[in-house]
Amino acid sequence: MAAAAQMEFSTPSKPTPRRKSKSVASPPPMSPATPSTVRRSSRLLETPAKDLSEAALFETPAKPKPKAVLFETPAKPKPAPTLKRKRAAPSPSPKTPTQTERKPKRQRRLPTNRVYYRKVVYDGGEFAAGDDVYIKRLEGEESDAEDPEAEDCRVCFRAGGGVMVECDACLGGFHLRCVRPPLRRVPEGDWACPYCKAEHEGRAMDRPKPPVGKKIKRTAKEKLLASDLWAARIESLRREPDGAFWAKVRWYTIPEETAAGRQPHNLRRELYRTNDVGDIEMETILRHCFVMSPKEFRDAANDGDDVFYCEYEYDIHWHNFKRLADIDDEPETKEDPSDEPYNAADDYNSDTDVDSEYDEEDEPAARCSARKNQSNEKILPANSWKGRIYGLQKIGIRKIPEHVRCHQKTALEKAKATLLLATLPKSLPCRDKEMEEISTFVKDAICNDHCLGRCLYIHGVPGTGKTMSVLAVMRRLRSEFDSGALRPYCFIEINGLKLASPENIYKVIYEQLSGHRVGWKKALHYLTQHFSDGKKIGKQANQPIVLLIDELDLLLTRNQSVLYNILDWPTKPNSNLVIIGIANTMDLPEKLLPRISSRMGIQRLCFGPYNYRQLQEIITSRLKGINAFEDQAIEFASRKVAAMSGDARRALEICRRAAEFADYRVKQFQQVEQTPSSANIGNGFVCMGDIEDAIQEVFQAPHIQVMKNCPKFGKVILAAMVHELYRSGLGEVLFDKLAATVFSWCHVNREILPGYDTLLKICCKLGESKIVLCEEGTKHKLQKLQLNYPSDDVTFALKESPDLPWLSKYL
Amino acid sequence: MAAAAPAPVAGHAHAVLRGRLCDPAFVHSCLRSSPDTNYSKLKYLVASSVSEACNNSVLLLGPRGCGKGAVLDMVLEDLRKEHPDAISVIRLNGMLHSDDNCATKEIARQLCLEHQLSFSKMASSDDNTEFMIDMLRECGLAHKTVIFVLEEFDLFAQGKQRLLYSLLDAMQSLTSQAVVIGMSCRLDADQLLEKRVRSRFSHRKLLFVPSSLDDIQRLMEHLLMLEKDSSLPTNYVTEYNSRLTSIFSNKKFKGVLDSLTDTDATTSNILRFLFRVVSYMDMESGLLSMECFTDALSSMQRQPKMDSLQDLSILELYILVCMNRLEDKEQKSYNFNTIIKEYKSIQDAYKTSDKYATTVCFRAFEHLLDRELITFADTKGRNVALEYRPVKLLISSRELAQSLNLNTTCPAVLQKLLDRERYM
């Protein structure tokens, strides 16, 4: 690989195993074909004097001219932004002819919208999403506005006038004639300038000093590598409502700025792509540069000075590196700010906050414009991205469907939307006391320096707001932390039912602490070290960790070791760990081994089922401002649910279902009438009847309906079963006996006698619907049958069947 | 003229009718118009969650063959037409994907296929779950509805129900837009859910029941009547339709229909029946007659055990009768040797000509075992010799008597033996 070859060479401290240059004779098997080395040596810093607009684009000629001449600094159409900076006007004005916005994806509908562009011509440069650019560091804005395209020779300190070669070690440029001994042509293979060579071999050799008064002009490349400039990749371009152009960029970083620093193997021109995304104004963009993958870099001969090499991605949160080729082959694919699964929620929220000021529909459409031009030739399988969500956004490319865009919501539809379980209510009524308790518990634990054995067990039936309350408390604490009132802490949320196996919990915790994925055994080892031995992992080593484990009971294994390990950590002297466990059963600690229950059962919090007033309050608080429900209807629903389970989800679902019934009725009515008459009573309201229907649907098994609609012989069989079971007093009946009863009844009542096998088939069908429980049909007459529903239900269902009037006398 | 109708016309009509019967969209097309059917209710539910960006979960319950799947397919097809690109359907079957890991993999595979992403078989189930949740969020942002169709829903409700939990939990916590549609023939499918899963399930239930007699008659007319403006000759169509209406008004036809629906009135059963009717069509004239219907009915009501009793040999019938006698004597368990003893005593008492050696009897006995007319009473006993294992009769004495009556070659003494048994 080119990278490998160069890597070794550019390591001044390391002895190079082979003589530089002319290495055609002894190429290592992996060494690149000659073109790559040629590129290095014959760096042609040409900027052909093209017309202004072209020059600004920095089109790089594909081929070097055979007779390399050119060393003219371009005739200054330079972006030189301090001088020529212009705000892009919303519409192309005659004064700024270059600021044409090409191919706007959609017509602007409202002036207040963000508009996303695929390509923007700005200050003479044409920038498209996916381009790499230099970006000025605002604070370090140097006054030398000129940006030398051509570099001075390191010996004669003049630019231009002949071919220059680049030293592979110091990246300095040399005229062929200035080098001692002078070179005839551009050498093949790696080449180091005499000075570097001397340094490398340990000799002292003074580099020529620049003439007094002449300042070395640094190229953008040098500034970048000296971290006076930034490089970034444009992710998307947009115009804000105020007319300013902004770009969303993903930063590159130089090796010096990573946590590891410059490593021996880093190339001079190596950059790391980060997972950090920022918004910048377009005016800070200097001009284009070219960041290439190893393959492109090798093939890119003579592409000018602004060529960089990028092989790895750098994770700024966890300070680790990932090879880009493992993620995706072309770096164009986008990544959301919510890159890591662990902080996804936070980032995601902030993201939507920004956008929510604008028309919501704008967002996906905007994505599409930005991403339209990507072509994915070869990407990694989508489901093994390890939590990265590259390229999934292309799902959103399509335009917003019409039905979403111009849909006026009626009161009923609004009510349905607010009753959704997914909508987060603005306030959480009725759980103030519990939330207060959780909040004091967590705060105590965080603020206390020695939080020992902190574990809170929360229990309650499903749908009583356990998880929701904890999460609300954590949100509140987070905002407190943001305002500076609280020490930093780390919050990890785990759901027991979402783990593939209980042991995986170690893996998940470790990943969220450190950002690495390891097997669970190793993770357990590290975590034990972290918590008990004080060998901290991750950068937030000393922060208290709040661990929320939802559905705790699923972590139970045969020997309960997972629970034991996890609950043992908080008791260690400086673990700084707080555990909040959530489960349904009240006596889970008692069911566990005593050594676990002694660690867990100390502090408990019970979420009792809601009573009807609370349910009513929850529903009305959600429906505030929407006039769709009758008051009695809400009360009825909440009373019903409170009597059965006290599950808030259930109550909300019933109300939503009732609203659906009402909506369905209204829509059907509109279809029939075409003109809805508002005088119709209770039409747009959810009334008691709807609630009743909804409750029926939720709470009633449909078996009576099905029994009523059974085929005739099915009913006879059911009746005969009730009869036989009653007579024998047993729980089950043999098919043989049952068939005999059916035949005798049919005989007495002059029905056509069904075949034996037909009866068996009907029995099996009933068994399939689980109206009766039966053994498999191969047992024929030895099949045992059992009723699955109370016999009263059967009697009730079959009492007045019109096609079998004689049946009722047997029941 | 019926006689003049050439065979190609009949063949064509035959093909048209068969095509109709095999096309569920045509069978259920009459549901589309009326507002009170499951079709319009389901369509409203799914369409409103597409257009109002909400999550829903529905259960379609009802016995097999009532058209749950067909109605759902129709709804999905219609919605695809109404909202192109806004719907992606993920289909899972409990028979194939009841294992959680396998189901998440399948979901990831179908999502990848739907959105032209490449898919890796090697991804772990965590990866797949994460991918699914990411996809749900992205689809929600793009106002795309993901519809999960879970056939044989009851089979998903086994074990820890991790799949259902993560699906339903994603639906209630994220900005996703998804509909989970479960289909099951178990009426208590929602009771099978674990309490946490049940709490997250939004309990919409649509019940599918067998149609009533009027509906069936209407369905039959809808399926069998030929249209005037088809490619078939007009005089043939009128002839055919008039014959059909006369059959429909026939009293005998009512009887046929009754005996059909008395056992099974589901749509699929009706379709099976009609297919047979059409297959019995007279290809000369291309018309349906009453005989087609009666023949089809009798072929629907085959009694396989009676049929297999018909062609048993005399010796085998002797063995069955002996077993029946033993069972009537309240002998709880008996084996081949007991049967042979009984057989010998009968032979001694009546001196019939049907006296066979024990080995021959054993062959007959094995044959009966193979035909599953008798079975072993115990499940274990692998190392016990065949003749010592207890056996049981699988047919009732009533069937046996009936088949002896129908069997012309059966010696009179056998019937007497069975009848005497009755009176004793």
Interface residues (C-beta under 8 A of the other chain):
Chain A: P341 E363 P364 I379 L380 P381 A382 N383 S384 W385 K386 G387 I389 G391 L392 Q393 K394 I395 G396 I397 R398 I400 P401 H403 V404 H407 K409 E413 K416 A417 L420 L421 A422 V461 P462 G463 N495 L497 K498 A500 N504 E551 L554 N584 D647 R649 R650 E653 R656 R657 E660 D663 Y664 K667 Q668 Q671 E697 V698 A701 P702 H703 Q705 V706 N709 C710 P711 K712 F713 D736 A739 A740 F743 I752 P754 G755 Y756 D757 T758 K761 I762 K765 E768 S769 K770 I771 T778 K779 H780 K781 L782 N788
Chain B: P35 K41 Y44 L45 S48 V50 S51 E52 A53 C54 N55 L61 G62 P63 R64 H83 D85 A86 D100 N101 A108 R109 L111 C112 H115 L117 S118 F119 S120 M122 A123 S124 S125 D126 D127 N128 T129 E130 F131 D134 M135 E138 C139 L141 A142 H143 K144 K160 R162 Y165 S166 D169 M171 Q172 S173 L174 T175 S176 C185 R186 L187 D188 Q191 K195 R196 R198 S199 R200 S202 H203 R204 K205 L207 V209 P210 S212 S259 T261 D262 T263 D264 A265 Q301 R302 Q303 P304 K305 M306 E372 T375 K392 L393 L394 I395 S396 R398 E399
